[in-house]
Amino acid sequence: MWLFVFLRLNIIPSDAIFSVQDSIFNVFLENPIRLSNQGRKTYKMRAEFHNFRYNMNFSMFYKCINAEKEGGALFLNRCNVSLFQCHFKDCHAKYSGSIHISHSQISSISDSSIHNSSAEWVGGCFADGRQENDSFNIYRSNFSESNAQRWVGGLRVQHNSGVVQQCSFTRCTAEFSGAFFDYSSNPSNRNISLCFVNNCTGGSHSSGITAFRMLFRGLIADCCFRNNHKGSVLVYADSSILSIVSCFFDKEYEYEIHINYNTSILSLNNNSFIKQL
């Protein structure tokens, strides 16, 4: 049983590369990996630290807890991140249950899972970029039984572009958004395809996917939505276009999809809606 911090660095060379693989982190009382390049407190200097890279492969985090801060297992600040075949189970934190990625220009997660992760604000994973050309991509990953008291149960992303493909969100719950909350205040795009969103719960008609964006172009294709409470797709966006193509919903259209602004356009093509009595 390990109870200490495995790796904690605050000042990192801008061209550094950190790699961790084939590792198990079991029962930590603080996030075992915390990398934060503080730099100078000016916006110009912050942008220069995105060359720092963090790669993690074939690793597992179990019962990692950070009761007062972000990221029960991982806290990564101002770096480009790649996670491959990483698995998080029973992690908890105050802000983001398993993973917290902040100020990251390019990040990706693939072939990974987050199970039974919890937090006050974001249950599973939080990631933001805050640059005009930032990108977040996630492939073949599962979010299950993760919950938050307030904000988002599964995944919250704040990047201006990227892909979510072949992912599963099951039994993710939160007060506002259940499965996936996609945020940006800049012109942006997001493609979501071949995903399964099942039995998720959130308020304000946003149990499944929430697009909280401005000047947004998005695509949801070949996805399946089942047993989601209070709807599966919420477009909370101004002057945006969302296309939903070849998706299955197990309830009627009026229950499953909601648009908050009449300045946005919703395009539907070849979808299936089933009305349940």
N, C-alpha and C positions, 0 to 999 in steps of 0.2 A: 504493500500500500504506500503510495507516494502522496505527500501532502505539501510539497514545496513547489515553487515556481520553476519550471524547467528552463525557460529561456525568456529573459526580459532585457530589452535594449531600448534606449531612448534616443540616442544619437547614432545615426547609421550613415556611412558613405553613400552618396547618391547612386553609385554604380554597383553596389553590393548585390550579391545573389545568395539567398539562404535556401537550403533544400533540406527537407526532412522526409524520410520514408521508412516503411516497415517498422512503425513505432506504435506502442500502446500507452495511452495516458489514462490511468485508472485512479479515481477518487482523489481529485484535487480540490482544495478549498479556495484556490484562486485560479484564474485562467492560466494554464500551464505555459502557453506561448503568448507573449505580449510584445509586439514590435511596434514602436512608435517613433518616427523621425520628426522631432519637434521643429528643428530648423529655426529660422528667424520668423518673427511674427509679422510677416508682410505677405501679401497675396502673391507677389512676384516670386519670392523665394519658395513658397509652398509648391508652386507648379514645377520647380526644378527637381523635386525629390521623387518624381514618378518613375525614374530609371531604376530605383531600388526594386528588386524582385523577390518574391517569396513563393517557393514551390513546395507542395506537400503531396506525397503519393503513398497509397497503401497503409493508411494509419487509422487508428481508432481512438475515440475519446469516450470514456464512460464515467458518469457521475462527476463531471467537472462543474464546479459551482463558483460563481462570483456574485455574492449576495448584494454588493454595494455598487458594482460598476457594469461595464458592457462586456458581452462575450463570455459565456461560461467556459468555453474551451479555447477560442481564438480571438485575439484582438490585434488587428493589423491596420496600421495607420500610415497613409501616404506611401503606398507601394502598389505595384502590380502583383496580382495574386493568381495562382493556379492551384486548384485542389483536384486531385484525381484519386478515385477510389478511397475516399475518406468517409468514416462513419462516426456519427455522434449519437449517443444514447443517454437519456436521463440526465441531460445537462440543464443548468439553471443559472440565470443572472438577473440582475435588476432591470437592465435595459434590453438586451438581446440574448436569448437563451443559450445558443451554441456558438454562433459565428458573428463577429462584428468587423466589417471591412469599411474603412472610412477614407475618403479622399483618394480613391483608387481610380486611375484613368482606364486601365484595362484589367478586368477580372474574369475568371472562368471557373466553374465548378462542373465536374462531370463524373458520372458513374459513382455517385455518393449518396448518402442518406442521412436524414435527421429524424430521430424517433423520440417521442415523449420529451420534447424540449419545452421549457417554459420560462416566462419572464413577465415583468410588469407591462412592458411596451411591445416588444416583438418576440414572439415565441421561439422561432427557429433561427432565421438568418436575416441580418441587416447589412445592406451594401449601398454605399453612395460614391459618387464620382466628383461632382461639382466642377467639371470642366466641359467646355462646349463639345469636344470630340470624344467624350468618355464612352465606354462600352462595357456591358456585363452580359455574359453568355452562360447558360446552364443547360446541360445535356444529360439525359438518362439518369435522373436523380429523383429520390423519393423524400417527401415530407409527410410524416404521419404522426397523428396524435400529439401535435404540438399546439400550445395554447398561450395566449397572452391575456392579461386582465383588461387591457385597454385597447391596443391599436391593431396589431396584425398577428394572426396565429402562426402562419407558415413562413412566408418570405416577403420582405420589403426591399424594393430596389429603387435607387435614385440615380439612374444613368440615362443618357439621352439616346442610346441605341442598344441593340442586342437581340439575342434569340433565346427563347425558352422552348426546348424541344424534347419530346419523349420523357416528360416528367409526370410524377404522380403526386397529388395532394389528397390526403385521406384523413378525415376527422381532425382537421385543423380548426380551432375556434378562437375568437377574440370578440371584444365588444364592438369594434368597427368593421374590420375586414377579416374573413376567415382564412382563405388560402394564400392569395398573392395580391400585394398592393404595389402598383407600378406608378412611381411619381416622377414628375419633372416639370419645371417651370419654364423650360426652353423648348424651342422647336425640336421635335424628337420623333423616333419611330421604334416600334417593337413588334417582333414576329413571334407568335406563340403557336406551336403546332404539335400534334400527336401527343396531347396531354390528357390525363385523366383526373378529374376533380370530383371527389366523392364524399358525401356526408360531411360537408364543412358548414360552419355556422358563423355568421357575423351579423351586425346590425346594418340598418340603412340600405337594404337590398344588395349587400355586397358580401355574400358568403363565399363566393368563388374568386373571380378575377375583378379587380378594381383598377381602372385606368384613370388616375387623378393627374391630368396633364393639360397643357395648353399648346395649340398648334401641333397637334399630334396626328401621325399616320400609323395605324396599327392593323395587324392581321391576326385573327384567330382561326386556325384551320385544322380540320380533322381531329377535333377534340371531343371528349365525352364528358358530360356533366350529369351526375346522378345524385338524388337525395340531398341536394343542398338547400339549406333553410334560408328563406328570404332572398331567393334569387341566386343566379350563377355569374352574371356579368353586369357590372355597373360602369358606365361611361360618365365619369365626373370630369368632363373636359370641355373647354371652350374652343370653338373654331377648329374642330378636329374631324378626322375621318377614320372610322373603324369598319373593317370588312370581316364578316363572320361567314366562313365557307365550310360546307360539308361537316358540320358538327351535329352531335346528338344531344338533345335535352329531354329529360324525362317528365317535364311539365310543360304547360302552355307558354307561349311567347310572352304574354303579359306578366307572368310570374318570373320568368327566367332572366329577362333582359330589361335594363332600365337606363335611360339617358336623362341627365339632369339639365342640359342646356340645349335649346332648340337651334343654336348656332352650329351644333355638331351634326354630322351625317353618319347614319348607320346603313351599311350595305349588307344584305343577306342573300346568300346563294346556296341552294341545295342543302339546306339544313332540315333536321327532323325534330319536331316538337310533339310530345305526347301528352294529351290532357288526361289527368288522373282525377277521377270522381271521388 
